[in-house]
Amino acid sequence: MFISHSTSSDLQTARLRDVIADGLRERNYEVLLDVRVQQPGQPWQLKLAKFLGECDAALVLVNQAALDSSWVRRETNILHWRKTLHPSMVLVTVLVGEVNAGQLRGSSLGYLAADDVARVGRCSPEEATRIVGLFPQILQLVDDVVSAWLTNIGIQLREIRDPEVFARIARRLGVPPEEHDELIPGFAPVLLASQMLDTHDIEKLANAVFEAWMGGLDSDRAQKLATMVLPVWVDRDAARRIVQETDGSTRRVVILNVDSPLIGEQYLARAFCVDVTSYYIAKAAAGPAGEDDPETSLLYQCERAVKWAIGLEQDQDLDHPEEPRDSGRFFLVLDAKKCELGIVHRVVVQLHERIPWMHVLVIPGRGVNVRESWPGNPDEVLVLDPPFEAGHETLVQGVVRRVSDRLRPSDRGAW
């Protein structure tokens, strides 16, 4: 059990927190509270980071201080994402004192409002008992993808031997200097992995990867690290909708209003926490304008890409292939910038008649009014409009290309 809170100046909420923690321990929960592990000379922040990736349940106490706390935002960001991908995880948010649901929705913690939210009017033992009762006897979760994501990033960083390299990476990520003392060998990878998942600036992430590479990480591990952390720039909530809508439903067709298929691949990587066992993709693109039969051409390109991805030979029929049970979701990433959406719709319908379990991510280009141009049932598709400007796509593509080029083994040490 992880309890996220900001109570250093709120004694009433602190007392409520302690009573709830004691009640949970009586029910055989292992409860981690930062105030009980903050011992001089001990890397308590690293223990918190590790617990965030491993806990089976979490409680968030939202008083006024928590609404403004960057630490609470960092903790709940990871916790809520784990809850999204694994609904069996128990996550309860409790509004304390005068904080109301409207304040929660309008704050940087607004994503918590979509899950289980309770309220306590008075910080009394009776209220604490009621909150404890919200947590059932739970089963330990199998390692989930967020926990594995943190672990895998740490595995790459663990190959770094020089503590000064950890400090340089921390500076690139914006970790305050006063926290650098915690960056000791054996623990630094955990803290830096957690910090990377809370860094949404792709240039900072790329520079952190470069620091790791120049600090001794071999090119292969540096490439893996880049693959794991660069997609963190993508908005978490938008990516989450690709996995599951807020009402629990999923859409077989997602239209992402961007120009570059690379951005679509980054969204998918973020949605599935770069877990290649959770999803796999095929890529196809519409041909140049002016083709005699653009619909037949697009269907052909899609069929070729799909056959290759699911293991069929090109001369085999694509007729209701069996869905692989343990390979994750299958996405066709379709670059449709050179094609009318009406044609895309007809091709997708034909493909879904033969492969109903396939998901499609359509990249139409930013200049297309998708909601007016899509001829199918609007309830069948999910349209995502990223809030960034078109120039940000260019930045992301440039950073990804520079990282890829720089980390080629033959380029090591060349600047």
C-alpha positions, 0 to 999 in steps of 0.5 A: 500500500502506497499513501500519497500525501502532503501533510507537513503543514496540516496536522489534522490530515497527518493524524488522519493519515497515520490512523488510516495507515495503522488500520491498513496494517491491522488488515495485513497491508504493508504500508509505506509512508515517506515520513517513516522512512526518511532517515538521515543517510538513507536513500528514502526517495529511492525506496519511494520510487521503487514502491511506486512501481511495485505497490498493489494499492494506493491511497491519495489524500487530497488536502489543499497542500496536495493540490499544489504539490509537485511530489504528489503529482509525480506519485499519482501520475505513475499510480494512475497510469498503472491503474489505467493499464491494470484496473484490478489495482486499487486506487482510492482518492480521498478529498480532505477538509474543504477540498471539493470535486470541482477543485480536484478536476481543475487541478493538476491532479484532475485525472484522479477524478475519473476513478474512485473518489471519497470524501471526509468531512472531519479527520476523525477515527470514524472517518479513518475506519470508513476509508480503511473499509474501502480497501478490500483484501487484495491479491498481489498483482503480477508484474505490470507493465509500468513496474516492468518499464521502470525496472527495464530503464534501471537495468540499462542505467545500472551498467554505468559505473561512475557516480558522476555520470548519474549526476550529469544525467540528473542535471539533464533531467532537471533533478534539484542539486540537493537530491544528487546526494541520493545518486549512489551506485545501486540506487541511482538507476531507480531514482533516475528511471522514475524521474525519466517517466516524469520528464515530458521534454523530449530534448531533456530525455534525449540529452539524458540518454546522450550523457549515459552513452558518453558516460560509458553505456554501450551503444546497444544499451543506449539505444534501448534506453532511448527507445524506452524513454523518448516516448514519455513526451507524449501526453499520458492521458491521450495515450491512455485513450488508445488503450481504453476509453474512460467508459471502459470501451476501446475503439478499433479505429483511432485517428490521430490528427498529425502529419507523421506516422512516427508520432503515431508510433510514439503514441502507441509506445507511450500507450503500452509503456514500451512493452513489446509484449503488449502490442505489435504493429504493421505499417502501410501508406497510401500511394501518390495522388493521381493513381488510377485506382487508389483504393485498390492500391491502398488495400494492397499495401495494407494487406502486404503489411498485415500479412508480413506482421502476422506471419503469412506469406504474400501468396497466402489468403488473408481470410479470418486468420486466428488471433495470436493469444499472447502477442498483445494488440495488433495495430496497423499504422496507416499513413493516409495523408495522400488519400481521401478518408472515404477511401481509407474508411472503405479499406478499413471496413474490408480489412475488418471483415477479415481481421475483426481483431485488428486495430487501426491507427490512421494518420490523416495529416493535420489539415484534414477535418476528420470529424466532417470527412469520416464517412462512417459511424462517428461512434466507431472511431476515436479522434485524437487532436494533440494540443501541440503545434505542428512545429513540435512534430518536426522537433520530435522527428529531429530528436529521434533521428539525431539519437538514432544516428548518434548511437550507431556503433560506428559513431561512438565518440564522434561529435 
